[in-house]
Amino acid sequence: MTGKTIDLLATEQGLIALEEIEPVARQLLSYYDDLKCLSKEMRRFEKQYGFSSDDFYAKWKNGQLGDETDFFEWVAYCDTYRRITKKIHRLGKELHDLLPDLIYFPPEGVPARMEAH
């Protein structure tokens, strides 16, 4: 008799197959790598123009900035950063639902800052 070995994680809710968690965890790591690259590019603009990406984004959305080519690139980085942050939140919630005792994830209303840490 041959069978597949399944690695299990014991939680207060019972046993969870690690294969259920692995794809979500891998995707989260990939998204965090993407954020790291985006943050590097955003820091470059922050240094060049002297204000944070959060401040830039707010000013851009309010029409307070010009049409410099850099600004279009910077806003694209900010938009992508925000989209990925939302995806991370969704996947983090998924992991929290699977492992509520092991993984804490803040409520969706908690904004993610765009500034690099």
Secondary structure, DSSP 8 states (H G I E B T S, - for coil): -------EEEETTEEEEHHHHHHHHHHHHHHHHHHHHHHHHHHHHHHHHSS-HHHHHHHHHTT-S---HHHHHHHHHHHHHHHHHHHHHHHHHHHHHH-TTT-----TTS----S--
